Amino acid sequence: MPIQPAIFETHEIRRIYDEDTETWWFSVVDIVQVLTQQPDYQTARNYWKVLKNRLTKEGSESVTNCHRLKLPAADGKNYLTDVATA
């Protein structure tokens, strides 16, 4: 699966392309960081964690549609990250 970042305004959104299903998967935390205008990645990560727990308690299906794939982090290593399709 090739990894190629997308640019939204001036922010980089990590994404990965699954050739088998022909689907782009986007990092949820990166999208949350842009939409909430958080300057810090950790703050956006915590925001998503709290939101994800609240949505799970409410029975929202949007959280169940999130998958986890390995994407590169700032330190160059690959970590499991929540991803979703458009």
C-alpha positions as a Markdown table, in Angstrom:
| # | Residue | x | y | z |
|---|---|---|---|---|
| 1 | Met | 0.0 | 0.0 | 0.0 |
| 2 | Pro | 1.6 | 3.3 | -1.1 |
| 3 | Ile | 1.6 | 6.1 | 1.5 |
| 4 | Gln | 1.2 | 9.6 | 0.0 |
| 5 | Pro | 0.2 | 12.7 | 2.1 |
| 6 | Ala | -2.6 | 14.9 | 1.0 |
| 7 | Ile | -2.5 | 18.6 | 1.5 |
| 8 | Phe | -5.5 | 20.4 | 2.9 |
| 9 | Glu | -5.0 | 24.2 | 2.9 |
| 10 | Thr | -1.5 | 24.2 | 4.4 |
| 11 | His | -1.8 | 21.0 | 6.5 |
| 12 | Glu | -0.5 | 17.6 | 5.6 |
| 13 | Ile | -3.0 | 14.7 | 6.0 |
| 14 | Arg | -1.5 | 11.3 | 6.1 |
| 15 | Arg | -3.2 | 8.8 | 3.8 |
| 16 | Ile | -2.6 | 5.4 | 2.4 |
| 17 | Tyr | -4.0 | 3.7 | -0.8 |
| 18 | Asp | -5.3 | 0.2 | -0.7 |
| 19 | Glu | -4.9 | -1.2 | -4.2 |
| 20 | Asp | -7.1 | -4.3 | -3.5 |
| 21 | Thr | -10.2 | -2.2 | -2.7 |
| 22 | Glu | -9.0 | 0.9 | -4.6 |
| 23 | Thr | -9.7 | 3.0 | -1.5 |
| 24 | Trp | -7.9 | 5.9 | 0.1 |
| 25 | Trp | -7.6 | 5.8 | 3.9 |
| 26 | Phe | -7.0 | 9.1 | 5.8 |
| 27 | Ser | -5.6 | 9.6 | 9.3 |
| 28 | Val | -8.5 | 10.6 | 11.6 |
| 29 | Val | -6.2 | 12.4 | 14.0 |
| 30 | Asp | -4.7 | 14.5 | 11.2 |
| 31 | Ile | -8.2 | 15.5 | 10.1 |
| 32 | Val | -9.3 | 16.3 | 13.7 |
| 33 | Gln | -6.2 | 18.4 | 14.1 |
| 34 | Val | -7.0 | 20.5 | 11.0 |
| 35 | Leu | -10.7 | 20.8 | 11.7 |
| 36 | Thr | -10.2 | 21.8 | 15.4 |
| 37 | Gln | -7.2 | 24.0 | 14.5 |
| 38 | Gln | -5.0 | 22.4 | 17.1 |
| 39 | Pro | -1.3 | 23.4 | 16.7 |
| 40 | Asp | -0.2 | 20.3 | 18.6 |
| 41 | Tyr | -0.6 | 16.7 | 17.4 |
| 42 | Gln | -0.9 | 15.4 | 21.0 |
| 43 | Thr | -3.8 | 17.7 | 21.7 |
| 44 | Ala | -5.6 | 16.6 | 18.6 |
| 45 | Arg | -4.9 | 12.9 | 19.5 |
| 46 | Asn | -6.4 | 13.4 | 23.0 |
| 47 | Tyr | -9.4 | 15.3 | 21.4 |
| 48 | Trp | -10.0 | 12.3 | 19.1 |
| 49 | Lys | -9.6 | 9.8 | 22.0 |
| 50 | Val | -12.3 | 11.6 | 24.1 |
| 51 | Leu | -14.6 | 12.1 | 21.1 |
| 52 | Lys | -14.2 | 8.4 | 20.1 |
| 53 | Asn | -15.2 | 7.2 | 23.6 |
| 54 | Arg | -18.2 | 9.5 | 23.7 |
| 55 | Leu | -19.4 | 8.3 | 20.3 |
| 56 | Thr | -18.8 | 4.7 | 21.3 |
| 57 | Lys | -21.0 | 5.1 | 24.4 |
| 58 | Glu | -23.7 | 6.7 | 22.2 |
| 59 | Gly | -23.6 | 3.7 | 19.8 |
| 60 | Ser | -22.4 | 5.8 | 16.8 |
| 61 | Glu | -21.5 | 3.7 | 13.8 |
| 62 | Ser | -19.0 | 6.2 | 12.6 |
| 63 | Val | -16.5 | 4.9 | 15.1 |
| 64 | Thr | -17.1 | 1.3 | 14.1 |
| 65 | Asn | -16.2 | 2.3 | 10.5 |
| 66 | Cys | -12.7 | 3.4 | 11.5 |
| 67 | His | -10.0 | 0.9 | 10.9 |
| 68 | Arg | -6.4 | 0.9 | 12.2 |
| 69 | Leu | -3.5 | 0.9 | 9.7 |
| 70 | Lys | 0.2 | 1.6 | 10.1 |
| 71 | Leu | 1.2 | 5.1 | 9.1 |
| 72 | Pro | 4.5 | 6.9 | 9.5 |
| 73 | Ala | 4.8 | 9.3 | 12.5 |
| 74 | Ala | 7.0 | 12.3 | 13.0 |
| 75 | Asp | 9.8 | 10.1 | 14.4 |
| 76 | Gly | 9.9 | 8.1 | 11.1 |
| 77 | Lys | 8.5 | 4.9 | 12.6 |
| 78 | Asn | 5.2 | 3.3 | 11.6 |
| 79 | Tyr | 2.4 | 3.1 | 14.2 |
| 80 | Leu | -1.2 | 1.9 | 14.1 |
| 81 | Thr | -3.4 | 4.9 | 13.5 |
| 82 | Asp | -7.2 | 5.2 | 13.2 |
| 83 | Val | -8.1 | 5.7 | 9.5 |
| 84 | Ala | -11.3 | 6.3 | 7.7 |
| 85 | Thr | -12.4 | 6.7 | 4.1 |
| 86 | Ala | -14.0 | 9.8 | 2.6 |
